[in-house]
Amino acid sequence: MSAVDTSTTEAASKAEAITSLYEQFVVPTYGRFPLCIERGEGSRLWDVDGRRYLDFGGGIAVTSLGHSHPELADTLATQAQKLWHCSNLYYTEDQGKLAEKIVSHVAPGKVFFNNSGAEANEALIKLARKAGNAEGRFEIITATNSFHGRTMAGIAATGQDKVKEGFSPMLPGFSHVPFNDLEAMAGAVTPATIAILIEGVQGEGGINPATSEYLLGLRKLCDEKGLLLLMDGVQCGFFRTGNFQSFQSILSGQGDQSFLPDGISMAKSLGGGFPMGCTWISEKYQDLLGPGTHGTTFGGTPLACAVALKIFEIIERDDVAANAAKVGQHLIDGLLSLQSKYPQLIKTVRGMGMMIGTQLQADIPLLKDSGRPASIAMVLKLHEAGLITIPSGPATVRFLPALNLTMGEADEGLSIFENTLKTLLS
Ligand SMILES: *Cc1c(COP(=O)(O)O)cnc(C)c1O
C-alpha cells in the first residue's frame, strides 16, 4: 500500500463522516468492514485515505474484468448517450444478441433477463412451479449450506437456518438435504417434487464443488422421476471455474459432454459490476414462461446488455477463461504449499479456478483473541496488510478475484497472505 500523505487527518475524518452517514441513514443489514473505498483500477482499490489494496474479493465474484475497465467504461458511456432504458414491451438489438451469446456458451434454449442473483433464482423457481402445476407438483429440493438469495423464495430455497430466522412463515415447498449425497437426494423425492436446485460449487457455504458423480447421478435421478435439474450459477458461473459454467469444468475430464441442467441462474460476474442477472432455460422448457407469466421492468436494459456483450467479447478475444483456470490453479497450488508449510494454521484449501476457499484451523490463539470468528479476524488482518478477501462461514477466507488477474498479482497476494499467516504463529 502507498504512503499516506499529509492530509491523513483530513482523510481520516472523511472516513468517519462517511461511516457516520451509514450509521444514521443506511439500514444496518450488513456487518461492514471499516473500509471506505473511493476508486478502483484493474485489481486495485484505493480507500479515502489513499491506501492501496490488492482486490481478491472482486465485489464478491462480481468485477469479472476488474475495476473501471477502460473498454467497459467506454461501452457504458457510449450506450448512455444512445439509449439508457427501453421497456420490455419493445425490442432492442443487444438483448437479443446477448441471449444468443449466452445460449451459444451453454446449449439450445432461451434466456430471461433480470437484475440480480435472487431474481435469476426466482425465475428458476417459478419455472419449476409452472412445470409442475398441472400435476400438482411443486416441491423443490436444495442442498444444506446452499445459498440462493435474500428474497422470500430465495431464503426458503437456501439451506441455512440463519437466513430464515425471523421471517416465517416460509414459502412452502422446499426441503434441504446434504450436498454431494445422492442417496439423501433420492430419498427426499416425494410425489410432489418437481425440481432439484443446486450450486455447482457452493459459494457462501464455503467453496464446496459438486463431484462429477453427483452431477451425473442427479441428472439420472431427475430423468427417472421427471424432475427439472436447476443450477444456481450466480457465483460459480460465468467463466469463474475456467469454463462458462461450473458443471463444464467439473465434468471436463469425464468424456461425457451430454450433461445439461434444465435451467441455470446467473448474475454477479455477468455484468462485471453493472447490475444484471439472467436465467437460461433449456429447449424443453424454454417457452413455458409465456406472455404475462413473469417480468421485470429493468431486465435486459440497454446499458446492462451493452456492457455484458462487451465483457463476452473481451473474454473470448483475450482468452480470459484460460487465464482464470491457469492463475486460479496457481493460487490454489500456492495456498496448498502454504498449508503444508503451516499445517497448524491452514486446515484445507478448496476450489476451482478463481473461486477458492482457505479454511483456517479452529484454534489459532491470535485469531481467537479477537473475539470474532477466525474468518473475519483474518480478513481484517489482511486488510491491514493491503489484501481484500471475503469471509465465508466461521473459518474460511475466500479468494474471488477478477478473472483477468495476472500471475504477478496472484504472487503478490500469496505473499501478503503468507506474511499475514506468519504473524499468527505464536
Ligand atoms: C450472491 C448469490 C445469490 C444472490 O445474488 P444477489 O444478486 O445478491 O441477489 C444467489 N445465489 C448464489 C449462489 C450467490 O452466490
The ligand as a MOL file (V3000), in Angstrom:
LIG
                    3D

  0  0  0     0  0            999 V3000
M  V30 BEGIN CTAB
M  V30 COUNTS 15 15 0 0 0
M  V30 BEGIN ATOM
M  V30 1 C -24.8720 -13.9890 -4.4270 0
M  V30 2 C -25.6540 -15.2000 -4.6880 0
M  V30 3 C -27.0400 -15.1560 -4.8890 0
M  V30 4 C -27.8340 -13.8930 -4.7260 0
M  V30 5 O -27.4830 -12.9220 -5.6650 0
M  V30 6 P -27.9690 -11.4050 -5.4520 0
M  V30 7 O -27.5140 -10.7070 -6.7020 0
M  V30 8 O -27.3120 -10.9070 -4.2180 0
M  V30 9 O -29.4440 -11.4300 -5.3120 0
M  V30 10 C -27.6930 -16.3270 -5.2160 0
M  V30 11 N -27.0210 -17.4810 -5.3280 0
M  V30 12 C -25.6990 -17.5780 -5.1400 0
M  V30 13 C -25.0050 -18.8830 -5.2950 0
M  V30 14 C -24.9700 -16.4430 -4.7950 0
M  V30 15 O -23.6510 -16.5320 -4.5620 0
M  V30 END ATOM
M  V30 BEGIN BOND
M  V30 1 1 1 2
M  V30 2 1 2 3
M  V30 3 2 2 14
M  V30 4 1 3 4
M  V30 5 2 3 10
M  V30 6 1 4 5
M  V30 7 1 5 6
M  V30 8 2 6 7
M  V30 9 1 6 8
M  V30 10 1 6 9
M  V30 11 1 10 11
M  V30 12 2 11 12
M  V30 13 1 12 13
M  V30 14 1 12 14
M  V30 15 1 14 15
M  V30 END BOND
M  V30 END CTAB
M  END
